[in-house]
Amino acid sequence: MTREVGEVANDTDDRLGDLELLAGNLRRAIVAVLSHAIRRQHLPGAFTFDSALWDRLRDLDGDGACSAVSNEIEQVQALLRRGGAE
């Protein structure tokens, strides 16, 4: 029972597509975890700043991801400052 070359090629293409989808999902999950870890480092009392996290985030998702996280950090810090001033 031999499978035709076309069937094997189609199966391979399907599996490759599945792997690409899984890799994309994994990349997005890692970016989310890195972003969360970076934001947590900038909360009061968090003295474990690690610039390597920024490097990994930039490697995975580019400067735009780093910029988005920076903006979120600035917004949270501004809210905390306003809350502390009241």
Backbone as ProteinMPNN parsed JSONL, in Angstrom:
{"seq_chain_A": "MTREVGEVANDTDDRLGDLELLAGNLRRAIVAVLSHAIRRQHLPGAFTFDSALWDRLRDLDGDGACSAVSNEIEQVQALLRRGGAE", "coords_chain_A": {"N_chain_A": [[0.84, -1.182, 0.0], [1.087, 1.756, -1.123], [1.324, 5.19, -0.743], [0.304, 7.86, -2.718], [2.505, 10.268, -4.163], [1.502, 12.856, -4.212], [-0.403, 12.834, -2.148], [1.225, 12.502, 0.095], [2.71, 14.858, -0.064], [0.669, 16.73, 0.303], [-0.13, 16.078, 2.938], [2.223, 16.747, 4.26], [2.351, 19.488, 3.726], [0.042, 20.298, 5.098], [0.746, 19.655, 7.746], [2.961, 21.298, 8.061], [1.715, 23.787, 7.858], [0.142, 23.65, 10.177], [2.183, 23.612, 12.112], [3.317, 26.132, 11.661], [1.201, 27.765, 12.434], [0.989, 27.053, 15.153], [3.525, 27.922, 15.99], [3.271, 30.684, 15.595], [1.237, 31.248, 17.435], [2.547, 30.538, 19.805], [4.631, 32.413, 19.784], [3.171, 34.814, 20.096], [2.144, 34.344, 22.649], [4.491, 34.28, 24.179], [5.371, 36.903, 23.792], [3.304, 38.238, 25.13], [3.733, 37.339, 27.773], [6.333, 38.313, 28.264], [5.834, 41.07, 27.992], [4.084, 41.483, 30.125], [5.773, 40.809, 32.281], [7.707, 42.817, 32.067], [6.153, 45.131, 32.495], [5.407, 44.635, 35.166], [7.838, 44.96, 36.45], [8.08, 47.64, 36.641], [6.386, 48.562, 38.54], [5.692, 50.064, 41.74], [8.016, 49.159, 44.25], [9.126, 47.073, 42.874], [12.101, 45.988, 42.229], [13.6, 44.64, 40.34], [14.602, 45.082, 37.766], [15.194, 44.077, 34.459], [16.948, 44.339, 31.685], [17.285, 42.545, 29.645], [14.85, 41.376, 29.139], [13.527, 43.341, 27.695], [15.103, 43.281, 25.403], [14.555, 40.688, 24.409], [11.816, 40.95, 23.918], [11.862, 42.927, 21.921], [13.262, 41.51, 19.957], [11.405, 39.509, 19.342], [9.002, 40.833, 18.687], [9.5, 43.372, 17.743], [10.199, 46.957, 17.628], [7.811, 48.295, 17.944], [6.299, 46.817, 19.783], [7.795, 47.182, 22.111], [7.494, 49.913, 22.393], [4.73, 50.087, 22.818], [4.487, 48.785, 25.302], [6.065, 50.496, 26.853], [4.497, 52.826, 26.746], [2.216, 51.935, 28.124], [3.352, 51.505, 30.647], [4.106, 54.126, 31.345], [1.562, 55.314, 31.495], [0.422, 53.915, 33.661], [2.204, 54.593, 35.7], [1.744, 57.348, 35.812], [-0.915, 57.355, 36.673], [-0.56, 56.197, 39.191], [1.026, 58.161, 40.415], [-0.77, 60.311, 40.449], [-2.708, 59.212, 42.091], [-1.303, 58.995, 44.456], [-0.927, 61.624, 45.068], [-3.291, 62.571, 45.897]], "CA_chain_A": [[0.0, 0.0, 0.0], [1.877, 2.982, -1.213], [0.547, 6.427, -0.899], [0.785, 8.654, -3.843], [3.374, 11.392, -3.809], [0.648, 14.024, -3.983], [-0.997, 12.732, -0.818], [2.287, 12.757, 1.065], [3.016, 16.285, -0.136], [-0.447, 17.451, 0.936], [-0.019, 15.867, 4.379], [3.37, 17.533, 4.721], [1.935, 20.897, 3.699], [-0.906, 20.505, 6.201], [1.487, 19.639, 9.001], [3.77, 22.511, 8.096], [0.781, 24.865, 8.176], [-0.193, 23.529, 11.6], [3.356, 24.033, 12.881], [3.439, 27.594, 11.537], [0.142, 28.341, 13.27], [1.405, 26.863, 16.541], [4.669, 28.797, 16.25], [2.735, 32.042, 15.718], [0.532, 31.333, 18.719], [3.561, 30.51, 20.849], [5.315, 33.714, 19.747], [2.273, 35.805, 20.712], [2.076, 34.059, 24.086], [5.751, 34.71, 24.777], [5.344, 38.366, 23.788], [2.397, 38.651, 26.21], [4.39, 37.077, 29.051], [7.421, 39.286, 28.391], [5.239, 42.39, 28.215], [3.577, 41.503, 31.501], [6.922, 40.832, 33.194], [8.321, 44.15, 31.986], [5.266, 46.078, 33.194], [5.485, 44.364, 36.603], [9.099, 45.48, 36.962], [7.986, 49.087, 36.797], [5.467, 48.905, 39.619], [6.406, 50.404, 42.98], [8.512, 48.028, 45.011], [9.711, 46.051, 42.006], [13.473, 46.415, 41.971], [14.261, 43.562, 39.615], [14.615, 45.455, 36.357], [16.034, 43.216, 33.636], [16.887, 44.857, 30.326], [17.251, 41.43, 28.698], [13.45, 41.171, 28.754], [13.257, 44.294, 26.611], [15.795, 42.775, 24.214], [13.805, 39.546, 23.876], [10.568, 41.466, 23.37], [12.205, 43.594, 20.666], [13.608, 40.453, 18.997], [10.215, 38.758, 18.958], [7.866, 41.607, 18.174], [9.929, 44.65, 17.195], [10.188, 48.187, 18.419], [6.429, 48.669, 18.237], [5.887, 46.154, 21.025], [8.48, 47.869, 23.211], [6.859, 51.22, 22.522], [3.407, 49.895, 23.425], [4.694, 48.478, 26.724], [6.536, 51.742, 27.477], [3.338, 53.713, 26.898], [1.391, 51.41, 29.218], [4.072, 51.761, 31.903], [3.988, 55.559, 31.627], [0.187, 55.588, 31.913], [0.226, 53.378, 35.01], [2.983, 55.417, 36.631], [1.04, 58.626, 35.96], [-2.075, 57.099, 37.526], [-0.077, 55.985, 40.558], [1.449, 59.466, 40.949], [-1.993, 61.082, 40.743], [-3.365, 58.583, 43.242], [-0.502, 59.294, 45.639], [-1.003, 63.049, 45.336], [-4.631, 62.915, 46.438]], "C_chain_A": [[0.879, 1.237, 0.0], [0.942, 4.152, -1.394], [1.132, 7.19, -2.063], [1.589, 9.84, -3.341], [2.545, 12.637, -3.502], [0.015, 14.022, -2.61], [0.028, 13.04, 0.263], [2.631, 14.239, 1.093], [1.914, 17.104, 0.533], [-0.409, 17.306, 2.452], [1.107, 16.706, 4.967], [3.023, 19.012, 4.758], [0.979, 21.218, 4.84], [-0.183, 20.573, 7.543], [2.356, 20.875, 9.148], [2.897, 23.717, 8.438], [0.387, 24.854, 9.637], [0.964, 24.003, 12.471], [3.552, 25.548, 12.822], [2.409, 28.296, 12.4], [0.521, 28.222, 14.753], [2.571, 27.777, 16.9], [4.209, 30.242, 16.415], [2.018, 32.245, 17.035], [1.516, 31.359, 19.888], [4.296, 31.842, 20.931], [4.47, 34.79, 20.412], [2.174, 35.594, 22.216], [3.347, 34.521, 24.795], [5.821, 36.227, 24.844], [4.451, 38.87, 24.926], [3.05, 38.458, 27.574], [5.519, 38.073, 29.284], [6.878, 40.671, 28.698], [4.741, 42.521, 29.646], [4.734, 41.6, 32.502], [7.58, 42.204, 33.216], [7.464, 45.175, 32.722], [5.353, 45.891, 34.7], [6.759, 44.938, 37.215], [9.017, 46.974, 37.266], [6.948, 49.517, 37.817], [6.269, 49.255, 40.865], [6.811, 49.139, 43.73], [9.133, 46.928, 44.173], [11.102, 46.508, 41.584], [14.268, 45.35, 41.227], [14.313, 43.844, 38.121], [15.616, 44.596, 35.588], [15.92, 43.669, 32.189], [16.87, 43.745, 29.285], [15.825, 41.125, 28.256], [13.073, 42.107, 27.614], [13.885, 43.799, 25.314], [15.029, 41.622, 23.583], [12.499, 40.009, 23.254], [10.809, 42.131, 22.019], [12.534, 42.554, 19.591], [12.367, 39.753, 18.465], [9.169, 39.601, 18.242], [8.224, 43.022, 17.744], [9.795, 45.824, 18.151], [8.776, 48.625, 18.79], [5.926, 48.055, 19.531], [6.515, 46.839, 22.224], [7.843, 49.233, 23.457], [5.495, 51.104, 23.2], [3.54, 49.618, 24.922], [5.157, 49.734, 27.462], [5.38, 52.702, 27.722], [2.441, 53.25, 28.038], [2.038, 51.694, 30.576], [3.931, 53.226, 32.3], [2.593, 55.91, 32.11], [-0.061, 55.106, 33.345], [0.981, 54.223, 36.028], [2.311, 56.773, 36.849], [-0.187, 58.458, 36.855], [-1.649, 56.915, 38.976], [0.36, 57.303, 41.19], [0.232, 60.316, 41.311], [-2.684, 60.542, 41.975], [-2.623, 58.897, 44.538], [-0.587, 60.758, 46.027], [-2.316, 63.449, 45.981], [-4.694, 62.75, 47.923]], "O_chain_A": [[1.347, 1.683, 1.048], [-0.069, 4.092, -2.094], [2.333, 7.14, -2.325], [1.372, 10.341, -2.238], [2.889, 13.392, -2.593], [-0.1, 15.068, -1.97], [-0.263, 13.749, 1.226], [2.823, 14.812, 2.166], [2.199, 18.064, 1.249], [-0.625, 18.276, 3.177], [0.963, 17.3, 6.036], [3.363, 19.71, 5.713], [1.082, 22.269, 5.472], [-0.465, 21.439, 8.37], [2.47, 21.434, 10.238], [3.302, 24.574, 9.224], [0.302, 25.904, 10.274], [0.754, 24.713, 13.454], [3.911, 26.17, 13.822], [2.71, 29.311, 13.028], [0.387, 29.182, 15.511], [2.604, 28.343, 17.992], [4.708, 30.95, 17.29], [2.166, 33.284, 17.68], [1.335, 32.113, 20.844], [4.555, 32.345, 22.025], [4.981, 35.587, 21.199], [2.124, 36.562, 22.976], [3.282, 35.089, 25.886], [6.279, 36.783, 25.843], [4.807, 39.829, 25.61], [2.934, 39.323, 28.442], [5.649, 38.618, 30.38], [7.402, 41.369, 29.567], [4.953, 43.544, 30.297], [4.676, 42.379, 33.453], [7.966, 42.692, 34.277], [7.983, 45.992, 33.482], [5.371, 46.873, 35.443], [6.758, 45.356, 38.373], [9.799, 47.499, 38.058], [6.659, 50.707, 37.946], [7.399, 48.795, 41.028], [6.044, 48.181, 43.827], [9.622, 45.94, 44.722], [11.244, 47.328, 40.677], [15.465, 45.181, 41.459], [14.093, 42.948, 37.306], [16.753, 44.416, 36.024], [14.908, 43.412, 31.536], [16.475, 43.984, 28.144], [15.605, 40.67, 27.134], [12.38, 41.708, 26.677], [13.273, 43.887, 24.25], [14.867, 41.576, 22.363], [12.109, 39.527, 22.19], [10.045, 41.921, 21.078], [12.127, 42.706, 18.439], [12.285, 39.44, 17.277], [8.527, 39.136, 17.3], [7.331, 43.801, 17.409], [9.351, 45.698, 19.292], [8.568, 49.253, 19.829], [5.206, 48.703, 20.291], [5.853, 47.054, 23.239], [7.677, 49.65, 24.603], [5.146, 51.921, 24.051], [2.779, 50.164, 25.72], [4.697, 50.008, 28.571], [5.294, 53.319, 28.783], [1.959, 54.064, 28.826], [1.36, 52.073, 31.53], [3.665, 53.532, 33.463], [2.441, 56.711, 33.033], [-0.68, 55.81, 34.143], [0.454, 54.532, 37.097], [2.314, 57.287, 37.968], [-0.469, 59.312, 37.695], [-2.303, 57.422, 39.887], [0.098, 57.541, 42.369], [0.211, 60.965, 42.357], [-3.185, 61.301, 42.805], [-3.241, 59.048, 45.591], [-0.348, 61.108, 47.183], [-2.437, 64.537, 46.543], [-5.738, 62.995, 48.527]]}, "name": "protein", "num_of_chains": 1, "seq": "MTREVGEVANDTDDRLGDLELLAGNLRRAIVAVLSHAIRRQHLPGAFTFDSALWDRLRDLDGDGACSAVSNEIEQVQALLRRGGAE"}
